[in-house]
Amino acid sequence: MKPVLFKTILTASIIAALSGCGTMGNTDAVKDATELAIDCQTGKALAALDRADQGGGLAANIADLERVVILRDAGRTSEATAAMAERNARAGADAKDRAEAEQAVAKSLDDLRAERQKRTGSPVFP
């Protein structure tokens, strides 16, 4: 996975994770999810994010936003909207936090599609 994809979501999640002084969790599962999403394997990508959620810590915070990215990429917008709302409620996100999360998700989605374009010639699912 390109570091920029992971860093985009990481930036949006790091403050929340550090404020809880938690563990890193399963960040490899998040990286795996992004790779699977680039390969248009949405189901497997979401399963990898479930593993990251189970590990807790920073990975779970990152997985919350990455789930939104992957669902939007797959055209599953109502699920993505619900996932973002759940994330925002769980995090107690205020308007500024929600805007920053939305910006991070949009950037990560652009990065994911740019990477898919480089690898396959198409930024979207075939």
KOLFI-511891 format. One record per residue: residue number from 1; residue in one letter; x, y, z of N, C-alpha, C, O, CB in turn. Coordinates in nm, 3 decimals. Glycine has a CB too. Example, Ala and Ser with C-alpha at 12.3 -4.5 7.8 and 13.67 -1.06 7.14 Angstrom:
+-----+----+---------+---------+---------+---------+----------+---------+---------+---------+---------+---------+---------+---------+---------+----------+---------+
|   i | aa |  n_east | n_north |    n_up | ca_east | ca_north |   ca_up |  c_east | c_north |    c_up |  o_east | o_north |    o_up | cb_east | cb_north |   cb_up |
+-----+----+---------+---------+---------+---------+----------+---------+---------+---------+---------+---------+---------+---------+---------+----------+---------+
|   1 |  A |   1.319 |  -0.569 |   0.780 |   1.230 |   -0.450 |   0.780 |   1.320 |  -0.330 |   0.780 |   1.424 |  -0.332 |   0.846 |   1.131 |   -0.447 |   0.905 |
|   2 |  S |   1.285 |  -0.225 |   0.708 |   1.367 |   -0.106 |   0.714 |   1.290 |   0.003 |   0.787 |   1.341 |   0.114 |   0.804 |   1.408 |   -0.060 |   0.572 |
+-----+----+---------+---------+---------+---------+----------+---------+---------+---------+---------+---------+---------+---------+---------+----------+---------+
This chain:
+-----+----+---------+---------+---------+---------+----------+---------+---------+---------+---------+---------+---------+---------+---------+----------+---------+
|   i | aa |  n_east | n_north |    n_up | ca_east | ca_north |   ca_up |  c_east | c_north |    c_up |  o_east | o_north |    o_up | cb_east | cb_north |   cb_up |
+-----+----+---------+---------+---------+---------+----------+---------+---------+---------+---------+---------+---------+---------+---------+----------+---------+
|   1 |  M |   0.083 |  -0.117 |   0.000 |   0.000 |    0.000 |   0.000 |   0.088 |   0.124 |   0.000 |   0.193 |   0.127 |   0.063 |  -0.095 |    0.000 |   0.120 |
|   2 |  K |   0.043 |   0.222 |  -0.070 |   0.115 |    0.349 |  -0.072 |   0.102 |   0.415 |   0.064 |  -0.008 |   0.419 |   0.120 |   0.062 |    0.441 |  -0.184 |
|   3 |  P |   0.210 |   0.468 |   0.118 |   0.205 |    0.531 |   0.250 |   0.105 |   0.646 |   0.259 |   0.049 |   0.670 |   0.366 |   0.341 |    0.581 |   0.287 |
|   4 |  V |   0.081 |   0.716 |   0.150 |  -0.008 |    0.831 |   0.154 |  -0.151 |   0.790 |   0.187 |  -0.222 |   0.863 |   0.255 |  -0.004 |    0.906 |   0.022 |
|   5 |  L |  -0.195 |   0.673 |   0.140 |  -0.330 |    0.627 |   0.170 |  -0.347 |   0.606 |   0.319 |  -0.446 |   0.650 |   0.378 |  -0.361 |    0.498 |   0.094 |
|   6 |  F |  -0.252 |   0.540 |   0.378 |  -0.257 |    0.510 |   0.520 |  -0.242 |   0.638 |   0.602 |  -0.310 |   0.654 |   0.703 |  -0.148 |    0.408 |   0.558 |
|   7 |  K |  -0.154 |   0.729 |   0.558 |  -0.129 |    0.852 |   0.633 |  -0.250 |   0.944 |   0.634 |  -0.272 |   1.014 |   0.732 |  -0.011 |    0.926 |   0.574 |
|   8 |  T |  -0.328 |   0.944 |   0.527 |  -0.446 |    1.031 |   0.522 |  -0.544 |   0.995 |   0.632 |  -0.591 |   1.082 |   0.705 |  -0.514 |    1.022 |   0.385 |
|   9 |  I |  -0.575 |   0.869 |   0.644 |  -0.667 |    0.824 |   0.748 |  -0.601 |   0.835 |   0.885 |  -0.666 |   0.871 |   0.983 |  -0.714 |    0.679 |   0.722 |
|  10 |  L |  -0.473 |   0.804 |   0.891 |  -0.400 |    0.812 |   1.018 |  -0.407 |   0.953 |   1.075 |  -0.428 |   0.971 |   1.195 |  -0.254 |    0.770 |   0.998 |
|  11 |  T |  -0.389 |   1.052 |   0.992 |  -0.392 |    1.191 |   1.037 |  -0.525 |   1.226 |   1.102 |  -0.528 |   1.292 |   1.205 |  -0.365 |    1.286 |   0.921 |
|  12 |  A |  -0.634 |   1.181 |   1.042 |  -0.765 |    1.212 |   1.097 |  -0.794 |   1.139 |   1.227 |  -0.877 |   1.185 |   1.306 |  -0.871 |    1.179 |   0.996 |
|  13 |  S |  -0.728 |   1.026 |   1.250 |  -0.758 |    0.944 |   1.367 |  -0.661 |   0.959 |   1.482 |  -0.694 |   0.922 |   1.595 |  -0.763 |    0.803 |   1.327 |
|  14 |  I |  -0.545 |   1.011 |   1.458 |  -0.439 |    1.006 |   1.558 |  -0.471 |   1.081 |   1.686 |  -0.437 |   1.035 |   1.795 |  -0.314 |    1.060 |   1.500 |
|  15 |  I |  -0.536 |   1.196 |   1.676 |  -0.567 |    1.274 |   1.796 |  -0.664 |   1.198 |   1.885 |  -0.646 |   1.194 |   2.007 |  -0.627 |    1.411 |   1.757 |
|  16 |  A |  -0.764 |   1.138 |   1.825 |  -0.860 |    1.061 |   1.906 |  -0.792 |   0.943 |   1.975 |  -0.821 |   0.914 |   2.091 |  -0.974 |    1.010 |   1.818 |
|  17 |  A |  -0.704 |   0.876 |   1.904 |  -0.636 |    0.761 |   1.963 |  -0.540 |   0.803 |   2.073 |  -0.533 |   0.739 |   2.177 |  -0.561 |    0.684 |   1.855 |
|  18 |  L |  -0.467 |   0.910 |   2.050 |  -0.371 |    0.955 |   2.150 |  -0.440 |   1.008 |   2.275 |  -0.388 |   0.993 |   2.386 |  -0.282 |    1.062 |   2.092 |
|  19 |  S |  -0.554 |   1.068 |   2.259 |  -0.625 |    1.119 |   2.376 |  -0.669 |   1.006 |   2.467 |  -0.685 |   1.025 |   2.587 |  -0.745 |    1.203 |   2.333 |
|  20 |  G |  -0.689 |   0.888 |   2.410 |  -0.725 |    0.772 |   2.490 |  -0.604 |   0.695 |   2.538 |  -0.617 |   0.600 |   2.614 |  -0.814 |    0.682 |   2.411 |
|  21 |  C |  -0.485 |   0.735 |   2.494 |  -0.361 |    0.668 |   2.531 |  -0.370 |   0.518 |   2.511 |  -0.322 |   0.441 |   2.594 |  -0.325 |    0.699 |   2.675 |
|  22 |  G |  -0.432 |   0.475 |   2.401 |  -0.451 |    0.334 |   2.375 |  -0.334 |   0.271 |   2.304 |  -0.227 |   0.331 |   2.290 |  -0.575 |    0.313 |   2.296 |
|  23 |  T |  -0.357 |   0.151 |   2.258 |  -0.256 |    0.074 |   2.186 |  -0.267 |   0.101 |   2.037 |  -0.358 |   0.169 |   1.991 |  -0.271 |   -0.076 |   2.215 |
|  24 |  M |  -0.172 |   0.046 |   1.964 |  -0.175 |    0.060 |   1.818 |  -0.283 |  -0.028 |   1.756 |  -0.347 |   0.012 |   1.659 |  -0.038 |    0.024 |   1.758 |
|  25 |  G |  -0.304 |  -0.146 |   1.810 |  -0.401 |   -0.238 |   1.750 |  -0.345 |  -0.301 |   1.624 |  -0.223 |  -0.301 |   1.604 |  -0.531 |   -0.165 |   1.718 |
|  26 |  N |  -0.432 |  -0.354 |   1.541 |  -0.393 |   -0.428 |   1.422 |  -0.390 |  -0.336 |   1.299 |  -0.479 |  -0.341 |   1.215 |  -0.489 |   -0.545 |   1.398 |
|  27 |  T |  -0.287 |  -0.253 |   1.291 |  -0.277 |   -0.160 |   1.178 |  -0.249 |  -0.234 |   1.047 |  -0.281 |  -0.183 |   0.940 |  -0.167 |   -0.058 |   1.203 |
|  28 |  D |  -0.190 |  -0.352 |   1.054 |  -0.167 |   -0.430 |   0.932 |  -0.299 |  -0.468 |   0.866 |  -0.307 |  -0.474 |   0.743 |  -0.086 |   -0.557 |   0.964 |
|  29 |  A |  -0.402 |  -0.493 |   0.946 |  -0.533 |   -0.526 |   0.890 |  -0.589 |  -0.408 |   0.810 |  -0.655 |  -0.428 |   0.708 |  -0.630 |   -0.566 |   1.001 |
|  30 |  V |  -0.563 |  -0.286 |   0.856 |  -0.609 |   -0.167 |   0.783 |  -0.534 |  -0.156 |   0.651 |  -0.594 |  -0.126 |   0.547 |  -0.589 |   -0.038 |   0.867 |
|  31 |  K |  -0.404 |  -0.180 |   0.654 |  -0.326 |   -0.176 |   0.531 |  -0.375 |  -0.283 |   0.434 |  -0.389 |  -0.257 |   0.314 |  -0.176 |   -0.197 |   0.561 |
|  32 |  D |  -0.403 |  -0.402 |   0.486 |  -0.456 |   -0.510 |   0.402 |  -0.589 |  -0.469 |   0.339 |  -0.614 |  -0.496 |   0.222 |  -0.473 |   -0.639 |   0.483 |
|  33 |  A |  -0.674 |  -0.404 |   0.417 |  -0.805 |   -0.361 |   0.368 |  -0.790 |  -0.265 |   0.251 |  -0.863 |  -0.276 |   0.152 |  -0.885 |   -0.296 |   0.479 |
|  34 |  T |  -0.698 |  -0.174 |   0.261 |  -0.678 |   -0.078 |   0.153 |  -0.629 |  -0.148 |   0.027 |  -0.676 |  -0.118 |  -0.083 |  -0.579 |    0.030 |   0.195 |
|  35 |  E |  -0.537 |  -0.240 |   0.042 |  -0.489 |   -0.317 |  -0.073 |  -0.604 |  -0.394 |  -0.139 |  -0.616 |  -0.396 |  -0.261 |  -0.377 |   -0.414 |  -0.031 |
|  36 |  L |  -0.686 |  -0.457 |  -0.058 |  -0.800 |   -0.532 |  -0.111 |  -0.899 |  -0.439 |  -0.180 |  -0.956 |  -0.475 |  -0.283 |  -0.870 |   -0.610 |   0.002 |
|  37 |  A |  -0.919 |  -0.321 |  -0.125 |  -1.009 |   -0.224 |  -0.189 |  -0.954 |  -0.179 |  -0.324 |  -1.030 |  -0.164 |  -0.420 |  -1.030 |   -0.102 |  -0.098 |
|  38 |  I |  -0.825 |  -0.159 |  -0.332 |  -0.764 |   -0.121 |  -0.460 |  -0.790 |  -0.230 |  -0.564 |  -0.809 |  -0.202 |  -0.682 |  -0.612 |   -0.097 |  -0.444 |
|  39 |  D |  -0.790 |  -0.356 |  -0.518 |  -0.814 |   -0.470 |  -0.605 |  -0.964 |  -0.499 |  -0.622 |  -1.001 |  -0.603 |  -0.677 |  -0.744 |   -0.594 |  -0.550 |
|  40 |  C |  -1.050 |  -0.407 |  -0.576 |  -1.195 |   -0.418 |  -0.589 |  -1.253 |  -0.540 |  -0.518 |  -1.350 |  -0.599 |  -0.564 |  -1.232 |   -0.423 |  -0.735 |
|  41 |  Q |  -1.193 |  -0.576 |  -0.407 |  -1.241 |   -0.688 |  -0.325 |  -1.304 |  -0.632 |  -0.198 |  -1.250 |  -0.648 |  -0.088 |  -1.125 |   -0.788 |  -0.292 |
|  42 |  T |  -1.417 |  -0.566 |  -0.214 |  -1.481 |   -0.494 |  -0.105 |  -1.513 |  -0.582 |   0.015 |  -1.484 |  -0.545 |   0.128 |  -1.607 |   -0.429 |  -0.155 |
|  43 |  G |  -1.571 |  -0.697 |  -0.009 |  -1.607 |   -0.786 |   0.102 |  -1.488 |  -0.825 |   0.186 |  -1.494 |  -0.822 |   0.309 |  -1.673 |   -0.911 |   0.048 |
|  44 |  K |  -1.379 |  -0.861 |   0.121 |  -1.258 |   -0.899 |   0.194 |  -1.197 |  -0.777 |   0.264 |  -1.142 |  -0.789 |   0.373 |  -1.155 |   -0.962 |   0.098 |
|  45 |  A |  -1.206 |  -0.661 |   0.201 |  -1.154 |   -0.538 |   0.262 |  -1.231 |  -0.506 |   0.390 |  -1.171 |  -0.470 |   0.491 |  -1.163 |   -0.420 |   0.163 |
|  46 |  L |  -1.362 |  -0.518 |   0.386 |  -1.443 |   -0.492 |   0.504 |  -1.415 |  -0.594 |   0.615 |  -1.417 |  -0.559 |   0.733 |  -1.591 |   -0.492 |   0.468 |
|  47 |  A |  -1.390 |  -0.718 |   0.577 |  -1.355 |   -0.821 |   0.676 |  -1.222 |  -0.787 |   0.742 |  -1.206 |  -0.807 |   0.863 |  -1.348 |   -0.961 |   0.609 |
|  48 |  A |  -1.127 |  -0.736 |   0.666 |  -0.999 |   -0.695 |   0.723 |  -1.019 |  -0.580 |   0.822 |  -0.953 |  -0.575 |   0.926 |  -0.900 |   -0.653 |   0.612 |
|  49 |  L |  -1.109 |  -0.490 |   0.791 |  -1.138 |   -0.380 |   0.884 |  -1.206 |  -0.430 |   1.011 |  -1.186 |  -0.375 |   1.119 |  -1.227 |   -0.274 |   0.816 |
|  50 |  D |  -1.286 |  -0.534 |   0.998 |  -1.345 |   -0.596 |   1.117 |  -1.235 |  -0.648 |   1.210 |  -1.245 |  -0.636 |   1.332 |  -1.442 |   -0.710 |   1.078 |
|  51 |  R |  -1.130 |  -0.707 |   1.151 |  -1.017 |   -0.754 |   1.232 |  -0.948 |  -0.637 |   1.302 |  -0.908 |  -0.647 |   1.418 |  -0.914 |   -0.831 |   1.144 |
|  52 |  A |  -0.934 |  -0.526 |   1.231 |  -0.871 |   -0.407 |   1.291 |  -0.958 |  -0.355 |   1.405 |  -0.905 |  -0.315 |   1.510 |  -0.851 |   -0.297 |   1.184 |
|  53 |  D |  -1.089 |  -0.355 |   1.386 |  -1.180 |   -0.310 |   1.493 |  -1.166 |  -0.396 |   1.617 |  -1.164 |  -0.345 |   1.729 |  -1.326 |   -0.314 |   1.444 |
|  54 |  Q |  -1.155 |  -0.526 |   1.598 |  -1.143 |   -0.619 |   1.710 |  -1.015 |  -0.597 |   1.789 |  -1.011 |  -0.620 |   1.910 |  -1.148 |   -0.763 |   1.661 |
|  55 |  G |  -0.909 |  -0.552 |   1.720 |  -0.782 |   -0.527 |   1.788 |  -0.781 |  -0.399 |   1.869 |  -0.693 |  -0.378 |   1.952 |  -0.672 |   -0.523 |   1.688 |
|  56 |  G |  -0.879 |  -0.313 |   1.845 |  -0.889 |   -0.188 |   1.919 |  -0.776 |  -0.091 |   1.887 |  -0.709 |  -0.104 |   1.785 |  -0.890 |   -0.216 |   2.066 |
|  57 |  G |  -0.758 |   0.005 |   1.975 |  -0.651 |    0.103 |   1.964 |  -0.661 |   0.192 |   1.841 |  -0.769 |   0.216 |   1.788 |  -0.520 |    0.034 |   1.963 |
|  58 |  L |  -0.547 |   0.240 |   1.799 |  -0.538 |    0.330 |   1.685 |  -0.595 |   0.266 |   1.559 |  -0.663 |   0.333 |   1.481 |  -0.393 |    0.371 |   1.661 |
|  59 |  A |  -0.568 |   0.139 |   1.539 |  -0.618 |    0.069 |   1.419 |  -0.770 |   0.075 |   1.410 |  -0.824 |   0.094 |   1.301 |  -0.572 |   -0.077 |   1.420 |
|  60 |  A |  -0.839 |   0.061 |   1.522 |  -0.985 |    0.066 |   1.521 |  -1.033 |   0.206 |   1.482 |  -1.131 |   0.219 |   1.409 |  -1.041 |    0.027 |   1.659 |
|  61 |  N |  -0.965 |   0.309 |   1.529 |  -1.001 |    0.446 |   1.490 |  -0.978 |   0.470 |   1.342 |  -1.060 |   0.533 |   1.275 |  -0.921 |    0.548 |   1.572 |
|  62 |  I |  -0.869 |   0.419 |   1.291 |  -0.840 |    0.433 |   1.148 |  -0.942 |   0.353 |   1.067 |  -0.991 |   0.399 |   0.964 |  -0.696 |    0.385 |   1.116 |
|  63 |  A |  -0.973 |   0.233 |   1.115 |  -1.067 |    0.145 |   1.044 |  -1.204 |   0.210 |   1.030 |  -1.272 |   0.191 |   0.929 |  -1.080 |    0.012 |   1.117 |
|  64 |  D |  -1.246 |   0.287 |   1.130 |  -1.375 |    0.356 |   1.122 |  -1.384 |   0.442 |   0.996 |  -1.484 |   0.438 |   0.924 |  -1.398 |    0.443 |   1.246 |
|  65 |  L |  -1.281 |   0.520 |   0.971 |  -1.282 |    0.608 |   0.853 |  -1.253 |   0.531 |   0.725 |  -1.311 |   0.561 |   0.621 |  -1.180 |    0.719 |   0.871 |
|  66 |  E |  -1.165 |   0.433 |   0.732 |  -1.133 |    0.356 |   0.612 |  -1.256 |   0.279 |   0.564 |  -1.274 |   0.259 |   0.443 |  -1.017 |    0.258 |   0.641 |
|  67 |  R |  -1.339 |   0.236 |   0.657 |  -1.464 |    0.168 |   0.619 |  -1.550 |   0.260 |   0.533 |  -1.607 |   0.216 |   0.433 |  -1.542 |    0.123 |   0.746 |
|  68 |  V |  -1.559 |   0.386 |   0.571 |  -1.636 |    0.483 |   0.494 |  -1.576 |   0.498 |   0.354 |  -1.649 |   0.502 |   0.255 |  -1.640 |    0.621 |   0.566 |
|  69 |  V |  -1.444 |   0.506 |   0.346 |  -1.376 |    0.518 |   0.217 |  -1.410 |   0.400 |   0.127 |  -1.448 |   0.417 |   0.011 |  -1.223 |    0.528 |   0.237 |
|  70 |  I |  -1.397 |   0.280 |   0.182 |  -1.417 |    0.159 |   0.102 |  -1.563 |   0.146 |   0.059 |  -1.591 |   0.108 |  -0.055 |  -1.375 |    0.035 |   0.181 |
|  71 |  L |  -1.655 |   0.178 |   0.147 |  -1.796 |    0.172 |   0.109 |  -1.830 |   0.276 |   0.002 |  -1.903 |   0.245 |  -0.092 |  -1.885 |    0.194 |   0.233 |
|  72 |  R |  -1.778 |   0.396 |   0.014 |  -1.802 |    0.498 |  -0.090 |  -1.741 |   0.454 |  -0.223 |  -1.802 |   0.470 |  -0.328 |  -1.742 |    0.634 |  -0.048 |
|  73 |  D |  -1.622 |   0.398 |  -0.216 |  -1.555 |    0.354 |  -0.338 |  -1.638 |   0.248 |  -0.410 |  -1.643 |   0.245 |  -0.533 |  -1.416 |    0.298 |  -0.306 |
|  74 |  A |  -1.703 |   0.162 |  -0.333 |  -1.784 |    0.056 |  -0.391 |  -1.924 |   0.102 |  -0.432 |  -2.004 |   0.024 |  -0.482 |  -1.797 |   -0.057 |  -0.292 |
|  75 |  G |  -1.953 |   0.232 |  -0.410 |  -2.083 |    0.285 |  -0.447 |  -2.191 |   0.254 |  -0.345 |  -2.310 |   0.270 |  -0.374 |  -2.123 |    0.231 |  -0.580 |
|  76 |  R |  -2.152 |   0.211 |  -0.228 |  -2.246 |    0.175 |  -0.121 |  -2.265 |   0.298 |  -0.030 |  -2.228 |   0.297 |   0.088 |  -2.194 |    0.051 |  -0.039 |
|  77 |  T |  -2.324 |   0.402 |  -0.087 |  -2.327 |    0.532 |  -0.021 |  -2.413 |   0.534 |   0.105 |  -2.376 |   0.600 |   0.203 |  -2.377 |    0.635 |  -0.116 |
|  78 |  S |  -2.526 |   0.465 |   0.106 |  -2.609 |    0.468 |   0.226 |  -2.538 |   0.399 |   0.343 |  -2.548 |   0.444 |   0.457 |  -2.746 |    0.401 |   0.199 |
|  79 |  E |  -2.466 |   0.290 |   0.314 |  -2.389 |    0.224 |   0.418 |  -2.273 |   0.313 |   0.465 |  -2.242 |   0.317 |   0.584 |  -2.335 |    0.089 |   0.366 |
|  80 |  A |  -2.211 |   0.383 |   0.371 |  -2.102 |    0.474 |   0.406 |  -2.152 |   0.588 |   0.494 |  -2.086 |   0.625 |   0.591 |  -2.037 |    0.531 |   0.279 |
|  81 |  T |  -2.268 |   0.641 |   0.462 |  -2.326 |    0.749 |   0.541 |  -2.356 |   0.700 |   0.683 |  -2.329 |   0.771 |   0.780 |  -2.454 |    0.803 |   0.475 |
|  82 |  A |  -2.411 |   0.581 |   0.693 |  -2.441 |    0.525 |   0.826 |  -2.313 |   0.499 |   0.904 |  -2.306 |   0.525 |   1.024 |  -2.522 |    0.395 |   0.812 |
|  83 |  A |  -2.211 |   0.447 |   0.836 |  -2.083 |    0.419 |   0.904 |  -2.019 |   0.548 |   0.954 |  -1.962 |   0.550 |   1.063 |  -1.986 |    0.346 |   0.808 |
|  84 |  M |  -2.026 |   0.655 |   0.876 |  -1.970 |    0.783 |   0.919 |  -2.049 |   0.838 |   1.037 |  -1.990 |   0.892 |   1.131 |  -1.971 |    0.884 |   0.802 |
|  85 |  A |  -2.180 |   0.826 |   1.033 |  -2.262 |    0.874 |   1.144 |  -2.231 |   0.796 |   1.273 |  -2.221 |   0.855 |   1.380 |  -2.412 |    0.862 |   1.110 |
|  86 |  E |  -2.215 |   0.665 |   1.261 |  -2.180 |    0.583 |   1.377 |  -2.044 |   0.623 |   1.432 |  -2.026 |   0.634 |   1.553 |  -2.180 |    0.433 |   1.341 |
|  87 |  R |  -1.949 |   0.644 |   1.343 |  -1.814 |    0.685 |   1.384 |  -1.819 |   0.818 |   1.457 |  -1.759 |   0.834 |   1.563 |  -1.720 |    0.694 |   1.262 |
|  88 |  N |  -1.890 |   0.914 |   1.399 |  -1.898 |    1.046 |   1.460 |  -1.965 |   1.042 |   1.597 |  -1.922 |   1.110 |   1.690 |  -1.975 |    1.141 |   1.368 |
|  89 |  A |  -2.069 |   0.961 |   1.610 |  -2.138 |    0.949 |   1.738 |  -2.047 |   0.883 |   1.842 |  -2.038 |   0.930 |   1.956 |  -2.268 |    0.868 |   1.723 |
|  90 |  R |  -1.980 |   0.776 |   1.804 |  -1.889 |    0.706 |   1.894 |  -1.775 |   0.796 |   1.941 |  -1.734 |   0.790 |   2.057 |  -1.832 |    0.582 |   1.826 |
|  91 |  A |  -1.726 |   0.879 |   1.850 |  -1.614 |    0.968 |   1.881 |  -1.659 |   1.096 |   1.950 |  -1.576 |   1.174 |   1.997 |  -1.538 |    1.002 |   1.754 |
|  92 |  G |  -1.789 |   1.119 |   1.956 |  -1.838 |    1.245 |   2.012 |  -1.789 |   1.363 |   1.929 |  -1.755 |   1.468 |   1.984 |  -1.793 |    1.260 |   2.157 |
|  93 |  A |  -1.786 |   1.346 |   1.798 |  -1.730 |    1.446 |   1.707 |  -1.817 |   1.572 |   1.701 |  -1.938 |   1.565 |   1.685 |  -1.714 |    1.388 |   1.568 |
|  94 |  D |  -1.750 |   1.686 |   1.715 |  -1.819 |    1.813 |   1.697 |  -1.812 |   1.849 |   1.548 |  -1.760 |   1.772 |   1.468 |  -1.757 |    1.925 |   1.786 |
|  95 |  A |  -1.864 |   1.965 |   1.513 |  -1.871 |    2.006 |   1.372 |  -1.731 |   2.010 |   1.308 |  -1.715 |   1.967 |   1.194 |  -1.938 |    2.143 |   1.360 |
|  96 |  K |  -1.633 |   2.060 |   1.381 |  -1.497 |    2.068 |   1.327 |  -1.441 |   1.928 |   1.305 |  -1.380 |   1.901 |   1.201 |  -1.406 |    2.148 |   1.422 |
|  97 |  D |  -1.460 |   1.839 |   1.402 |  -1.411 |    1.701 |   1.389 |  -1.478 |   1.630 |   1.271 |  -1.412 |   1.558 |   1.196 |  -1.437 |    1.623 |   1.518 |
|  98 |  R |  -1.608 |   1.651 |   1.256 |  -1.680 |    1.587 |   1.144 |  -1.628 |   1.639 |   1.010 |  -1.612 |   1.561 |   0.916 |  -1.832 |    1.613 |   1.154 |
|  99 |  A |  -1.603 |   1.768 |   1.002 |  -1.551 |    1.826 |   0.878 |  -1.412 |   1.771 |   0.846 |  -1.382 |   1.740 |   0.731 |  -1.546 |    1.979 |   0.887 |
| 100 |  E |  -1.327 |   1.759 |   0.948 |  -1.192 |    1.705 |   0.927 |  -1.198 |   1.559 |   0.885 |  -1.122 |   1.516 |   0.798 |  -1.108 |    1.720 |   1.055 |
| 101 |  A |  -1.287 |   1.482 |   0.946 |  -1.302 |    1.342 |   0.909 |  -1.351 |   1.329 |   0.765 |  -1.303 |   1.245 |   0.690 |  -1.399 |    1.270 |   1.004 |
| 102 |  E |  -1.446 |   1.413 |   0.729 |  -1.498 |    1.411 |   0.591 |  -1.388 |   1.445 |   0.491 |  -1.378 |   1.382 |   0.385 |  -1.615 |    1.511 |   0.576 |
| 103 |  Q |  -1.307 |   1.543 |   0.525 |  -1.196 |    1.582 |   0.438 |  -1.096 |   1.468 |   0.424 |  -1.046 |   1.442 |   0.314 |  -1.127 |    1.709 |   0.492 |
| 104 |  A |  -1.066 |   1.400 |   0.534 |  -0.972 |    1.288 |   0.531 |  -1.026 |   1.173 |   0.447 |  -0.952 |   1.109 |   0.372 |  -0.941 |    1.239 |   0.673 |
| 105 |  V |  -1.155 |   1.146 |   0.460 |  -1.217 |    1.039 |   0.381 |  -1.213 |   1.073 |   0.232 |  -1.179 |   0.988 |   0.150 |  -1.363 |    1.016 |   0.427 |
| 106 |  A |  -1.246 |   1.196 |   0.197 |  -1.243 |    1.236 |   0.056 |  -1.103 |   1.225 |  -0.002 |  -1.085 |   1.178 |  -0.115 |  -1.294 |    1.379 |   0.042 |
| 107 |  K |  -1.003 |   1.268 |   0.074 |  -0.863 |    1.260 |   0.027 |  -0.820 |   1.115 |   0.012 |  -0.756 |   1.078 |  -0.086 |  -0.769 |    1.334 |   0.126 |
| 108 |  S |  -0.856 |   1.032 |   0.109 |  -0.818 |    0.891 |   0.103 |  -0.886 |   0.822 |  -0.015 |  -0.825 |   0.737 |  -0.081 |  -0.854 |    0.821 |   0.233 |
| 109 |  L |  -1.010 |   0.856 |  -0.041 |  -1.081 |    0.798 |  -0.156 |  -1.012 |   0.839 |  -0.286 |  -0.994 |   0.757 |  -0.376 |  -1.229 |    0.842 |  -0.157 |
| 110 |  D |  -0.975 |   0.965 |  -0.297 |  -0.901 |    1.011 |  -0.415 |  -0.770 |   0.935 |  -0.430 |  -0.734 |   0.894 |  -0.540 |  -0.874 |    1.163 |  -0.407 |
| 111 |  D |  -0.698 |   0.917 |  -0.319 |  -0.571 |    0.846 |  -0.323 |  -0.589 |   0.699 |  -0.362 |  -0.512 |   0.645 |  -0.441 |  -0.501 |    0.854 |  -0.187 |
| 112 |  L |  -0.693 |   0.636 |  -0.308 |  -0.720 |    0.496 |  -0.341 |  -0.747 |   0.483 |  -0.490 |  -0.694 |   0.393 |  -0.555 |  -0.839 |    0.444 |  -0.259 |
| 113 |  R |  -0.829 |   0.569 |  -0.541 |  -0.863 |    0.562 |  -0.684 |  -0.745 |   0.597 |  -0.774 |  -0.731 |   0.541 |  -0.882 |  -0.980 |    0.656 |  -0.715 |
| 114 |  A |  -0.661 |   0.688 |  -0.729 |  -0.540 |    0.720 |  -0.807 |  -0.447 |   0.599 |  -0.812 |  -0.388 |   0.570 |  -0.916 |  -0.466 |    0.842 |  -0.746 |
| 115 |  E |  -0.434 |   0.530 |  -0.701 |  -0.349 |    0.411 |  -0.698 |  -0.409 |   0.301 |  -0.787 |  -0.335 |   0.232 |  -0.858 |  -0.333 |    0.360 |  -0.554 |
| 116 |  R |  -0.540 |   0.284 |  -0.783 |  -0.604 |    0.185 |  -0.871 |  -0.584 |   0.223 |  -1.018 |  -0.560 |   0.136 |  -1.102 |  -0.756 |    0.173 |  -0.839 |
| 117 |  Q |  -0.592 |   0.351 |  -1.048 |  -0.569 |    0.399 |  -1.185 |  -0.429 |   0.360 |  -1.231 |  -0.411 |   0.312 |  -1.343 |  -0.587 |    0.552 |  -1.194 |
| 118 |  K |  -0.330 |   0.380 |  -1.144 |  -0.192 |    0.346 |  -1.179 |  -0.176 |   0.196 |  -1.204 |  -0.104 |   0.155 |  -1.295 |  -0.096 |    0.391 |  -1.069 |
| 119 |  R |  -0.243 |   0.115 |  -1.124 |  -0.226 |   -0.030 |  -1.133 |  -0.309 |  -0.094 |  -1.243 |  -0.264 |  -0.189 |  -1.308 |  -0.262 |   -0.093 |  -1.002 |
| 120 |  T |  -0.429 |  -0.042 |  -1.264 |  -0.522 |   -0.112 |  -1.355 |  -0.561 |  -0.032 |  -1.478 |  -0.614 |  -0.088 |  -1.574 |  -0.646 |   -0.150 |  -1.281 |
| 121 |  G |  -0.537 |   0.099 |  -1.475 |  -0.580 |    0.183 |  -1.586 |  -0.717 |   0.243 |  -1.566 |  -0.762 |   0.324 |  -1.648 |  -0.579 |    0.104 |  -1.711 |
| 122 |  S |  -0.784 |   0.205 |  -1.457 |  -0.918 |    0.260 |  -1.429 |  -0.925 |   0.295 |  -1.280 |  -0.884 |   0.216 |  -1.195 |  -1.031 |    0.156 |  -1.468 |
| 123 |  P |  -0.976 |   0.414 |  -1.248 |  -0.984 |    0.453 |  -1.106 |  -1.103 |   0.389 |  -1.034 |  -1.108 |   0.389 |  -0.911 |  -0.994 |    0.604 |  -1.096 |
| 124 |  V |  -1.198 |   0.336 |  -1.108 |  -1.319 |    0.280 |  -1.047 |  -1.332 |   0.131 |  -1.074 |  -1.257 |   0.074 |  -1.153 |  -1.442 |    0.353 |  -1.098 |
| 125 |  F |  -1.427 |   0.070 |  -1.008 |  -1.453 |   -0.073 |  -1.026 |  -1.479 |  -0.102 |  -1.174 |  -1.537 |  -0.019 |  -1.244 |  -1.574 |   -0.118 |  -0.940 |
| 126 |  P |  -1.435 |  -0.218 |  -1.221 |  -1.461 |   -0.254 |  -1.362 |  -1.608 |  -0.283 |  -1.387 |  -1.647 |  -0.315 |  -1.499 |  -1.377 |   -0.377 |  -1.402 |
+-----+----+---------+---------+---------+---------+----------+---------+---------+---------+---------+---------+---------+---------+---------+----------+---------+
